[in-house]
Amino acid sequence: MRILLLLGSHLIFAVMGFALGIYALPILTQPTSPAVEEIQDISAHALFNATFERDRQDSDFLHWGEGTVSISDTQIVFMGELAPGPDYKLYLSPLFIETEAAFNQYKDTMIQIGDVKTFDRFSLNLPPEVNVSEYNTVIVWCESFGEFITSARYN
């Protein structure tokens, strides 16, 4: 009985440690965020602006974002806060998306812009062939776990 109790308690702590590592590792390994001035400069010349909000339908206490997204003809920048996590990707969608089911249903209509590796500010270059006016929504998606993080509609 004692061995089973010890084995069970060690297993619980190992699982908790693994989960904590998944959460903490992206925070510990994130690169330096772009300078606030760089984000503000691009935002001042943006074609479109949008807002990530915590209350999206499939956002929850571990998967959320809030802040301002600005889209120029060459870059997408963000200033605010994202819940930390691994393997975040930024997508543009022609439809407003706020659930995992809708993301998976319409993923083939979206374009992946790049990796989101910082959680307070980011700046991603747009591929030259992307016409941002063909889309209306910016989405942060966790590729590894298939989790919706947040989205913002722009116009």
C-alpha positions as CSV (number, residue, x, y, z in Angstrom):
1,M,0.0,0.0,0.0
2,R,2.8,2.4,0.9
3,I,4.6,1.8,-2.4
4,L,1.4,2.5,-4.3
5,L,0.9,5.7,-2.4
6,L,4.5,6.8,-3.1
7,L,4.2,5.8,-6.8
8,G,0.9,7.6,-7.1
9,S,2.2,10.8,-5.5
10,H,5.4,10.8,-7.6
11,L,3.4,10.3,-10.7
12,I,1.1,13.2,-9.8
13,F,4.1,15.5,-9.2
14,A,5.7,14.4,-12.4
15,V,2.6,15.3,-14.4
16,M,2.3,18.6,-12.7
17,G,6.0,19.3,-13.3
18,F,5.6,18.5,-17.0
19,A,2.5,20.7,-17.3
20,L,4.3,23.6,-15.5
21,G,7.3,23.1,-17.9
22,I,5.1,23.4,-21.0
23,Y,3.7,26.6,-19.6
24,A,7.0,28.1,-18.3
25,L,9.4,27.1,-21.1
26,P,8.1,29.5,-23.7
27,I,8.4,32.3,-21.2
28,L,12.0,31.4,-20.3
29,T,13.1,30.9,-23.9
30,Q,11.3,33.8,-25.6
31,P,13.5,36.2,-27.5
32,T,13.6,39.9,-26.8
33,S,10.4,41.7,-27.8
34,P,10.6,44.4,-30.4
35,A,11.0,47.9,-29.0
36,V,7.9,49.8,-28.1
37,E,8.9,52.7,-30.4
38,E,9.2,50.3,-33.4
39,I,5.6,49.0,-32.7
40,Q,4.3,52.5,-32.2
41,D,5.9,53.7,-35.5
42,I,4.4,50.9,-37.5
43,S,1.0,51.4,-35.7
44,A,1.0,55.1,-36.6
45,H,1.2,54.1,-40.3
46,A,-1.1,51.1,-40.2
47,L,-3.7,50.3,-42.9
48,F,-5.8,48.4,-40.4
49,N,-6.1,48.1,-36.6
50,A,-7.9,45.5,-34.4
51,T,-8.1,44.5,-30.8
52,F,-7.5,41.1,-29.2
53,E,-10.0,40.6,-26.4
54,R,-10.0,38.0,-23.6
55,D,-13.7,37.2,-24.0
56,R,-13.5,35.3,-27.3
57,Q,-15.8,32.3,-27.4
58,D,-13.0,29.6,-27.1
59,S,-10.6,31.7,-25.1
60,D,-10.2,30.6,-21.5
61,F,-7.9,31.2,-18.5
62,L,-4.9,29.5,-20.2
63,H,-5.6,30.7,-23.8
64,W,-6.3,34.4,-24.3
65,G,-4.9,37.6,-25.6
66,E,-5.6,41.3,-25.2
67,G,-4.1,44.3,-26.9
68,T,-3.8,46.1,-30.1
69,V,-2.9,44.7,-33.5
70,S,-1.8,47.0,-36.3
71,I,-1.4,45.9,-39.9
72,S,0.7,47.8,-42.5
73,D,1.3,46.7,-46.0
74,T,4.5,45.0,-44.9
75,Q,4.1,44.1,-41.2
76,I,1.7,43.0,-38.5
77,V,2.6,44.3,-35.0
78,F,1.0,43.7,-31.6
79,M,1.3,45.4,-28.2
80,G,-0.5,43.9,-25.3
81,E,-0.4,40.6,-23.6
82,L,-0.9,37.0,-24.7
83,A,-1.1,34.0,-22.4
84,P,2.3,32.3,-22.8
85,G,2.4,29.0,-24.7
86,P,4.4,27.0,-27.2
87,D,4.2,27.0,-30.9
88,Y,2.0,30.0,-31.5
89,K,1.3,30.9,-35.1
90,L,-0.3,34.0,-36.5
91,Y,-2.9,33.6,-39.3
92,L,-5.0,35.9,-41.4
93,S,-8.5,34.8,-42.2
94,P,-11.2,36.1,-44.6
95,L,-13.8,35.1,-42.0
96,F,-14.1,36.1,-38.3
97,I,-13.1,33.1,-36.2
98,E,-13.3,32.7,-32.5
99,T,-13.6,28.9,-32.0
100,E,-11.3,25.9,-32.5
101,A,-14.1,24.2,-34.6
102,A,-14.4,27.2,-36.9
103,F,-10.6,27.5,-37.2
104,N,-10.3,23.9,-38.2
105,Q,-13.2,24.2,-40.6
106,Y,-11.9,27.2,-42.4
107,K,-8.1,26.7,-42.0
108,D,-7.7,26.1,-45.8
109,T,-8.9,29.6,-46.5
110,M,-6.4,31.2,-44.2
111,I,-2.7,32.2,-44.6
112,Q,-0.1,31.5,-42.0
113,I,2.0,34.6,-41.5
114,G,4.6,33.4,-39.0
115,D,5.6,32.4,-35.5
116,V,4.6,34.3,-32.4
117,K,7.5,33.9,-29.9
118,T,7.0,36.8,-27.6
119,F,3.9,37.5,-25.4
120,D,3.9,41.3,-24.8
121,R,4.8,42.6,-28.3
122,F,5.6,41.1,-31.6
123,S,6.3,42.2,-35.2
124,L,6.0,39.9,-38.1
125,N,6.8,40.6,-41.7
126,L,4.1,40.0,-44.3
127,P,5.1,37.8,-47.3
128,P,5.1,40.1,-50.4
129,E,2.3,38.1,-52.0
130,V,-0.1,38.7,-49.2
131,N,-2.8,41.3,-49.8
132,V,-4.2,42.1,-46.3
133,S,-7.4,43.6,-47.7
134,E,-8.4,40.1,-48.8
135,Y,-8.7,39.1,-45.1
136,N,-10.5,40.6,-42.1
137,T,-9.3,38.7,-39.1
138,V,-6.0,38.1,-37.3
139,I,-5.8,34.8,-35.3
140,V,-3.2,33.5,-32.8
141,W,-3.3,29.7,-32.8
142,C,-1.3,27.1,-30.8
143,E,-0.2,24.7,-33.5
144,S,1.1,22.0,-31.2
145,F,-2.0,21.6,-29.1
146,G,-4.6,22.8,-31.6
147,E,-5.8,25.5,-29.2
148,F,-7.5,28.8,-30.2
149,I,-5.8,31.6,-28.3
150,T,-7.4,34.8,-29.6
151,S,-8.6,36.7,-32.7
152,A,-9.3,40.2,-33.8
153,R,-11.4,41.5,-36.7
154,Y,-10.0,44.4,-38.6
155,N,-11.5,46.7,-41.2
